[in-house]
Amino acid sequence: MTVTLTELAELRLRTFVRGTPNPTPTRGIRLAVNEGGCNGYEYDIKVAEAPKADDEITDTGSLKIFIDPSSAPLLDGIVVDYVDGMIESGFKFTNPNATDTCGCGKSFQTAKDCSPAGVPCS
C-alpha cells in the first residue's frame, strides 16, 4: 500500500493531529473512501485517535495514516497535496485508480467492479 503526502500536505495534517486536545502517540489521520459524490466515490480525511484492528497503517514522515481494508485498493498509489491559493485552498488528491473525477476533485470513479453509481452534483 503506497500513500504519498507532499511536504505541504504532511505539514497541514500534522498541524491538525497536534492541534486537537490531548494528543496521544497513537493519533493519526484516517484516509478513506466513501460512496457518494458526483462520480460514485468521495474522499474522507479526518483525525483518528488510534487505528482500528484491521486498518493498514502507513507511516509518512512523522505522521501515521490509517486506511480501512475496503478503501485500501482504491487509495493505493494516491498522492495527497495541499493547495493554498486565493481561489481554492484544501487537499488535492491524485489517484492512479481514478478513471474519472468531478470538477471539484473530491469525487472519483474507478473501472473496478466495486464502483457505485454517482449522483448528480447539486
N, C-alpha and C positions, 0 to 999 in steps of 0.2 A: 504494500500500500504506500503510495507516494503522494504526499501533500507538500506543496512548496508555498511558503509565505515570503513575499518580498520584505525587504528590510522595514519599509514603512508600515506594512500590514502587521508585521510582528510587533513593532513598537506600539501601534494603536491597540492591538489586542492585549499586550502586556499591561498597558495602562488600564484597560477595563478589568483585568483579572486582579491587579493590585489595588485598584481604586474602590473595590467593593468592600463592605465592612468585614472585619475579621478574616483576612486572607489565610488560607491554610496551604500546606505543601502539596496537597492532592488536588488543589483547584486548577482548572484549565479551561479550555474552550471546547464546547461541543459543536461540531460541524456536522450538519445533517441535511438530508433531502426529504422534503415532504411533498405529497401530492397536492397540486394546486397551481396557481398562476395561469398565465395565458397559454403556456406550452405544455402543461402537464405536471412538471416538477418545479419546485421553488427551493432555493437555498435557505437554510436556517442556521444561524450562528448566534451562540449565547455563552455566557459564563456558566460553568458547571462546577459544583463543589468537589466532585470526585467521579471517576469513571464508573460505568455500570459493569457488571460481571462479564458480559460478552462483548464489550467495546474493544475496538482496535485502538491502541494508544500510539501516537506518533509524537516524538519529541522534536520540536523545531526550535533550535536555539535554546532559550531558557523557558520555552512555553510548551505545555502539554496539550495535545489535541486529541479529543475523544470522538470516535466515529462508530456508530452502531453498524451491525453486520448488514442490514438491508441497504444502508446508504453507501457502504464501502465500495461496491463495484461501480457505482455511479459517480464517485468522487476520486477514484484512483487516477493520479496524474494531474489533479487540479492545481492551478496556481491562483493564490489569493493575493490581491494587491489592494492598496488603499489609495484612492484618488482624492485629492484635496484641491478643489477648484472653486471658482466664483459661481459657476453654473451648477455644478454637480460635485458632491462630496460623498464618499462612502466606500464600502468594499466592492471590489470588482473581481469577478470570477472568470477565469479562462479554463474551460473544462474540455479536455480532449474527447470526452464521451458524449458531448452535446452535438446533436445533428442540426439543431435549430435553437435560437434564443429569442427572447422577447426584446423589444426595443429598450426596455429598462435594464436588461442584463441580469435580472434577478430570477428569471424563469427560463427553463430549458426543456428540450425534448431529446430523447435518445432513440436510436434504432433498435435498442434491446426490446425483447418481447414484453418486458415488465412496464413499459411506458404507459401511464394512464392518459386519457384524452384531456386535452387542455380545455379551458373555458375562456370565453371572450373577455378581453380586457374591458374594464368599465371606466 
